Amino acid sequence: MNVTIQNVHFDADQKLIDHVNKKAQRLNNFHDRILKVEVFLKLDNVVHQIKDKIVEIKVDVPRHQFFVKQCSKSFEESF
């Protein structure tokens, strides 16, 4: 399984990246043929004030693609 993490308009620290990688590896418990996982970490800007953190996850399995988007006050909670 290939995990790709993309930060949009900010630099994520290593602790956050390690947390996302660890949680993404747990997806193998639910499906054993996951080909690729893409994680997008975004900041929700409302009039130049950061309100929420958005995590989008795209999971590719043979013949299917799953996508989920979650928004909350922290990336760890969203993920």
Backbone hydrogen bonds, N-H to C=O, Kabsch-Sander energy under -0.5 kcal/mol:
donor,donor_aa,acceptor,acceptor_aa,energy
2,N,35,L,-1.5
3,V,1,M,-0.5
4,T,2,N,-0.5
4,T,37,V,-2.8
6,Q,39,V,-3.1
8,V,6,Q,-0.5
8,V,41,L,-2.7
9,H,7,N,-0.7
12,A,10,F,-0.6
17,I,13,D,-1.8
18,D,14,Q,-2.6
19,H,15,K,-2.0
20,V,16,L,-2.4
21,N,17,I,-2.4
22,K,18,D,-2.4
23,K,19,H,-2.2
24,A,20,V,-2.5
25,Q,21,N,-1.9
26,R,22,K,-0.7
26,R,23,K,-0.6
27,L,24,A,-1.6
28,N,25,Q,-1.3
29,N,26,R,-1.7
30,F,27,L,-1.5
31,H,27,L,-1.4
34,I,31,H,-0.6
35,L,60,D,-2.8
36,K,60,D,-1.3
37,V,2,N,-3.0
38,E,58,K,-2.9
39,V,4,T,-3.2
40,F,56,E,-3.0
41,L,6,Q,-2.9
41,L,39,V,-0.5
42,K,40,F,-0.6
42,K,54,I,-3.0
44,D,52,D,-2.9
45,N,43,L,-0.9
46,V,44,D,-0.5
46,V,49,Q,-2.3
47,V,45,N,-0.5
49,Q,46,V,-0.9
51,K,44,D,-2.3
51,K,49,Q,-0.7
52,D,44,D,-0.7
53,K,72,S,-3.4
54,I,42,K,-2.8
55,V,70,Q,-2.7
56,E,40,F,-2.4
57,I,68,V,-2.8
58,K,38,E,-2.8
59,V,66,F,-2.9
60,D,36,K,-3.0
61,V,59,V,-0.5
61,V,64,H,-2.0
64,H,61,V,-2.2
66,F,59,V,-3.0
68,V,57,I,-2.2
70,Q,55,V,-2.5
72,S,53,K,-2.1
78,S,74,S,-2.0
79,F,75,F,-2.6
